Structures are given as C-alpha cells and as structure tokens.
C-alpha cells in the first residue's frame, strides 16, 4: 500500500477524467471515529455536509456500506437519493431499489435465543456488549479485558455448532458476529450495486477500515481506487490514510477539485 497523499494529484486526475464517480464509504472508523459504544458513532456536521455536496452533484453516486443494520445506517447518515448496504450486504437499498436476503423468522428467533444464553453464560465478563441487528448478532469486546476474548469466542463457536440453523462467525474490528451461513459479503454487495447501475462509465472509489471491507477492496482494485483507513497493514487496498480525519481531508480536496471548479 502507498500513503494516499503521496499520490493525491494522480488520484484526483483520475477522478477528473472519469465521466461518473461511484463513491463507497464504510461508516464506523471511516466516516466516523471508532468509539467505545456503537451508539456514540455520529456523523459530524462537516462530514455530512461533504457527503451532501457530492450527492447533489450530477457526476457522483454515493453508497454507504456498513455492518450496521440497514435501518440503523440510514438513520445515522440521513441522506436520501443514495445507496445503503446494511448488514454486510444482507440488505441493500437505493433509488428505486430494495433487496433483502430472504431469511425466515426462525433465523431472528434463533439469534435471540442464542443471545439470551450467551448473556447468561458470559455475565461475569465486564464490558461485553451485545447488539441485535436482526439477521446478525454482534458481540462487541472493545471494552473487555483481553484475557476473556478466547473464552468468548469458544462460547460463540459452541452456540454455532449446536444451532439447528446453519450459522457462522465473522470477525470485525473488536467484534464477533453470529450470522446465517450464506455467501454474502461487502464485495458481492458492491458488485450488486455496480451491476444495478449497469454502466461502463462509472469509476469506483471504496474507503473502509475493517477486515470486512477486504472483500470489496479485492473486487474493486482493478476497477477503481481502494483506500484502507488505519496504519499500513497487509490489506488488499491500494492506498491507506491514518484515520477518519484524513478521510475528511481527502474528501475536502476532492470536493474542491471536482465540484468547485
């Protein structure tokens, strides 16, 4: 990976030469800083203003790609006329388009039952937070003593093994997720949006900070620009920035070059 701002002129030139731009953004850790509780991750007025400016300019199409539920991410961003991908691709919504994976109620009921058992089994572990996202049960351990993490994961694996419904465990940034065992991820969801727009003139950008964004990076690396948010790592992205503040600075520069010409 290269540091984004070492190649900023080259990237902005690519944007200028594109007929249309499709910007994909992760939310937590990308548009907003990582916080100790998911409810505290709020989009700043300045960041929302930038997104609104892009949304209003005909050259741009915006998409928010999140592990949050579709309803939650729509509420937090609050912009109409853009695409939203929730629950890592299990839910997609956009202009004239809605798609949800056809799970039955038994999936939600099973995850609720698992949550009750886990809360009882792991009640002695301080700082553990459960988040019900409908078709996904998230177990956040950011505020947990690291010594307890193996025990948490072992308990989750046992629940998945014993479940009558095919489930799996996915790993994110300081979070485990129990979800239905289906072949859906952010990369496939990004392709769904691209195919929906069926245009060869779209140049995509994807910015994300989590392991779950890697599928999208791999899909888009040959099609556009991919940016990892965080210190240099073994990410599949082409470029990196150090944090959400640099994402904001990058978008400010893009707005100045592409909109206020």
Backbone torsions as a table, in degrees:
resi	resn	phi	psi	omega
1	UNK	NA	147.8	174.8
2	UNK	-110.5	151.2	175.4
3	UNK	-68.8	126.2	-172.7
4	UNK	-52.9	-44.9	-172.7
5	UNK	-74.9	-8.4	171.4
6	UNK	-77.6	-15.2	-178.2
7	UNK	-126.3	20.8	-171.0
8	UNK	-62.1	-39.9	-179.2
9	UNK	-64.4	-41.8	178.4
10	UNK	-61.2	-43.2	-178.3
11	UNK	-67.5	-44.1	180.0
12	UNK	-64.6	-33.1	176.6
13	UNK	-65.4	-38.2	176.7
14	UNK	-63.2	-40.7	178.2
15	UNK	-63.3	-42.2	-178.4
16	UNK	-63.7	-36.5	-176.1
17	UNK	-81.1	-13.9	-179.3
18	UNK	-76.2	144.1	177.2
19	UNK	-71.2	-43.5	177.2
20	UNK	-140.9	152.1	-178.2
21	UNK	-121.2	134.9	176.7
22	UNK	-116.5	107.7	-176.5
23	UNK	-98.2	119.8	174.0
24	UNK	-103.9	130.7	177.9
25	UNK	-127.4	130.8	162.5
26	UNK	-70.3	166.0	-177.2
27	UNK	-104.2	-72.9	-176.4
28	UNK	-66.8	126.6	178.9
29	UNK	82.4	-1.7	179.4
30	UNK	-123.2	-63.1	174.5
31	UNK	-85.1	-24.1	177.6
32	UNK	-129.1	152.3	176.8
33	UNK	-67.7	155.8	172.3
34	UNK	-69.0	131.7	-179.9
35	UNK	-124.8	170.7	-173.8
36	UNK	-81.3	-5.3	177.9
37	UNK	-148.2	132.4	-176.0
38	UNK	-54.6	-32.3	-178.2
39	UNK	-67.4	-19.4	-176.7
40	UNK	-87.8	-3.8	-178.2
41	UNK	-82.3	96.4	-176.1
42	UNK	-116.0	138.7	178.6
43	UNK	-72.0	128.8	-179.1
44	UNK	-70.8	158.1	177.9
45	UNK	-60.4	-39.0	-178.9
46	UNK	-67.5	-43.4	-179.7
47	UNK	-66.6	-40.9	178.3
48	UNK	-64.8	-35.1	177.1
49	UNK	-62.3	-39.8	177.2
50	UNK	-65.0	-45.4	179.5
51	UNK	-61.5	-39.2	179.1
52	UNK	-63.7	-40.9	178.7
53	UNK	-61.7	-43.9	177.4
54	UNK	-64.9	-43.8	-179.1
55	UNK	-58.3	-36.5	-175.4
56	UNK	-81.8	-10.8	-176.7
57	UNK	-96.5	127.1	-171.0
58	UNK	-57.2	-23.5	-176.5
59	UNK	-73.3	-15.7	-171.3
60	UNK	-109.5	145.1	164.8
61	UNK	-124.3	132.3	-177.6
62	UNK	-111.0	146.9	174.6
63	UNK	-142.9	134.6	174.6
64	UNK	-105.3	126.2	-175.2
65	UNK	-117.8	114.6	-170.3
66	UNK	-139.5	156.9	169.8
67	UNK	-82.9	-9.4	176.4
68	UNK	-70.1	160.7	175.6
69	UNK	-64.7	155.9	-178.8
70	UNK	-58.2	-44.5	-179.2
71	UNK	-61.6	-42.0	-178.5
72	UNK	-65.8	-47.4	-176.3
73	UNK	-70.2	-33.5	175.3
74	UNK	-63.7	-40.6	179.4
75	UNK	-66.0	-40.0	-175.7
76	UNK	-73.0	-39.7	-179.4
77	UNK	-82.7	-44.9	171.6
78	UNK	70.3	25.0	178.1
79	UNK	-108.7	133.4	174.9
80	UNK	-90.9	161.4	175.9
81	UNK	78.2	16.8	176.7
82	UNK	-127.4	170.4	178.1
83	UNK	-91.4	142.0	174.4
84	UNK	-126.0	129.8	174.4
85	UNK	-115.6	115.5	-177.9
86	UNK	-111.2	162.6	178.1
87	UNK	48.3	45.3	175.6
88	UNK	58.4	27.3	176.4
89	UNK	109.7	-5.7	177.9
90	UNK	-71.5	-18.7	178.6
91	UNK	-135.8	133.4	178.3
92	UNK	-136.2	137.1	177.4
93	UNK	-141.6	141.1	178.1
94	UNK	-162.6	-177.4	-179.5
95	UNK	-55.1	110.8	179.4
96	UNK	69.3	23.1	-172.9
97	UNK	-146.9	129.3	174.8
98	UNK	-139.3	133.8	176.1
99	UNK	-146.6	128.5	175.5
100	UNK	-132.1	139.5	179.2
101	UNK	-64.5	134.2	-171.5
102	UNK	-79.8	66.7	175.3
103	UNK	-82.4	151.5	174.8
104	UNK	-87.6	170.1	-179.7
105	UNK	-62.5	-22.8	-177.2
106	UNK	-63.8	-27.0	178.3
107	UNK	-67.1	-48.0	179.3
108	UNK	-62.3	-42.7	-179.9
109	UNK	-64.0	-39.5	179.5
110	UNK	-65.6	-42.3	179.8
111	UNK	-66.3	-35.8	176.7
112	UNK	-65.2	-40.5	178.7
113	UNK	-64.7	-42.7	178.4
114	UNK	-62.3	-40.8	179.9
115	UNK	-60.0	-44.3	-179.7
116	UNK	-59.9	-45.0	-179.6
117	UNK	-65.2	-41.9	-179.5
118	UNK	-67.1	-40.7	178.8
119	UNK	-61.1	-38.0	178.9
120	UNK	-70.8	-42.9	-176.3
121	UNK	-71.0	-32.9	-173.2
122	UNK	-109.8	18.2	-174.4
123	UNK	-62.2	-23.7	-178.3
124	UNK	-76.0	-10.7	-176.0
125	UNK	-91.4	111.7	-178.8
126	UNK	-73.2	143.7	174.8
127	UNK	89.9	-6.1	-179.7
128	UNK	-75.2	136.2	-177.7
129	UNK	-132.2	127.5	178.6
130	UNK	-100.3	135.9	178.9
131	UNK	-126.6	119.6	178.9
132	UNK	-87.9	113.5	-179.3
133	UNK	-112.6	28.0	178.7
134	UNK	82.6	-89.4	-179.4
135	UNK	-89.5	0.7	178.6
136	UNK	-135.7	136.8	172.3
137	UNK	-108.0	116.6	-179.3
138	UNK	-99.5	136.8	177.7
139	UNK	-120.1	103.1	-176.8
140	UNK	-88.0	131.1	-179.0
141	UNK	-125.8	22.6	-179.8
142	UNK	-58.4	-35.2	-176.4
143	UNK	-101.1	18.0	-178.3
144	UNK	-98.8	143.2	172.7
145	UNK	-58.3	125.0	-175.6
146	UNK	-53.3	-25.8	-178.6
147	UNK	-63.1	-21.9	-177.1
148	UNK	-88.5	-12.7	-173.4
149	UNK	-60.0	-45.0	177.3
150	UNK	-58.0	-38.4	179.6
151	UNK	-66.3	-38.6	177.7
152	UNK	-62.8	-47.7	-178.2
153	UNK	-63.6	-38.4	179.2
154	UNK	-62.6	-41.3	179.4
155	UNK	-64.8	-40.2	178.9
156	UNK	-64.8	-43.7	179.7
157	UNK	-60.8	-37.6	179.3
158	UNK	-67.2	-40.3	178.6
159	UNK	-62.9	-43.0	179.8
160	UNK	-64.6	-42.0	-179.8
161	UNK	-62.6	-38.5	-175.0
162	UNK	-85.5	-11.5	-174.8
163	UNK	-70.4	137.8	175.8
164	UNK	-73.7	-12.4	179.0
165	UNK	-103.9	135.8	178.6
166	UNK	-62.2	112.4	-179.6
167	UNK	-126.0	165.2	175.2
168	UNK	-145.7	169.2	177.6
169	UNK	-112.2	129.8	174.8
170	UNK	-113.3	152.6	-174.6
171	UNK	-115.7	129.3	175.6
172	UNK	-124.8	-163.9	-178.8
173	UNK	-77.7	100.8	-179.6
174	UNK	61.3	35.1	178.5
175	UNK	-150.8	140.0	168.4
176	UNK	-105.5	147.2	177.1
177	UNK	-131.5	130.3	171.5
178	UNK	-98.0	125.7	-174.5
179	UNK	-148.0	163.9	177.2
180	UNK	-59.8	145.9	-179.0
181	UNK	-83.9	85.9	179.1
182	UNK	-133.4	157.0	-176.1
183	UNK	-86.9	70.2	-180.0
184	UNK	-133.8	136.7	176.0
185	UNK	-155.1	179.8	-177.5
186	UNK	-64.2	-33.4	179.3
187	UNK	-63.9	-45.7	179.2
188	UNK	-67.1	-33.9	177.8
189	UNK	-67.6	-39.1	176.7
190	UNK	-62.0	-43.0	176.7
191	UNK	-62.3	-36.7	178.1
192	UNK	-59.3	-43.9	179.3
193	UNK	-67.8	-44.3	178.8
194	UNK	-59.3	-44.2	179.1
195	UNK	-67.3	-34.4	178.1
196	UNK	-62.1	-39.1	-179.0
197	UNK	-80.7	-15.4	177.6
198	UNK	30.4	58.9	178.3
199	UNK	-130.4	133.2	176.5
200	UNK	-86.0	-3.0	-176.4
201	UNK	-99.7	7.6	179.9
202	UNK	-89.5	130.6	175.4
203	UNK	-108.8	115.2	-174.7
204	UNK	-91.1	149.0	170.4
205	UNK	-126.6	136.1	176.4
206	UNK	-131.1	128.9	178.0
207	UNK	-125.0	125.5	179.2
208	UNK	-156.8	164.9	-173.7
209	UNK	-122.9	-4.0	-168.2
210	UNK	-113.8	165.1	176.4
211	UNK	-59.0	-33.0	-179.1
212	UNK	-68.9	-14.5	178.0
213	UNK	-83.8	-11.7	-176.1
214	UNK	-62.3	-34.9	178.1
215	UNK	-61.8	-39.2	178.4
216	UNK	-70.5	-38.7	177.2
217	UNK	-57.6	-46.7	-176.9
218	UNK	-64.8	-36.6	179.4
219	UNK	-66.6	-39.0	-169.6
220	UNK	-98.7	-7.7	-175.4
221	UNK	-57.3	-33.6	-179.6
222	UNK	-91.5	-0.6	-176.2
223	UNK	-112.4	-25.9	-174.8
224	UNK	-161.5	-138.9	-177.8
225	UNK	-115.5	133.0	176.9
226	UNK	-124.5	136.6	-173.9
227	UNK	-132.6	125.6	175.4
228	UNK	-94.0	136.6	179.4
229	UNK	-101.3	110.3	-178.6
230	UNK	143.8	178.3	179.8
231	UNK	-63.9	154.4	179.8
232	UNK	-52.2	135.0	-176.6
233	UNK	-146.4	-165.2	177.6
234	UNK	-90.9	28.0	178.3
235	UNK	-63.1	154.4	177.0
236	UNK	-81.2	-6.2	-178.2
237	UNK	-66.4	156.9	180.0
238	UNK	-79.0	-34.0	-174.1
239	UNK	-133.3	166.9	174.8
240	UNK	-139.6	154.5	167.6
241	UNK	-128.4	163.6	-171.1
242	UNK	-81.2	-23.2	-178.0
243	UNK	-178.2	179.6	-178.6
244	UNK	-56.8	-30.9	179.4
245	UNK	-64.2	-38.2	178.1
246	UNK	-72.7	-28.7	171.4
247	UNK	-60.7	-45.4	178.9
248	UNK	-61.2	-43.5	179.0
249	UNK	-63.6	-40.5	178.1
250	UNK	-62.1	-44.0	-179.6
251	UNK	-67.4	-34.7	175.3
252	UNK	-61.6	-43.1	179.3
253	UNK	-65.4	-41.8	179.3
254	UNK	-63.7	-40.7	178.4
255	UNK	-63.0	-44.5	-178.9
256	UNK	-62.0	-40.6	-176.5
257	UNK	-78.8	-32.2	-169.7
258	UNK	-105.1	-24.2	-176.3
259	UNK	-109.8	-43.2	-175.9
260	UNK	-95.2	46.7	-178.9
261	UNK	-82.1	NA	NA
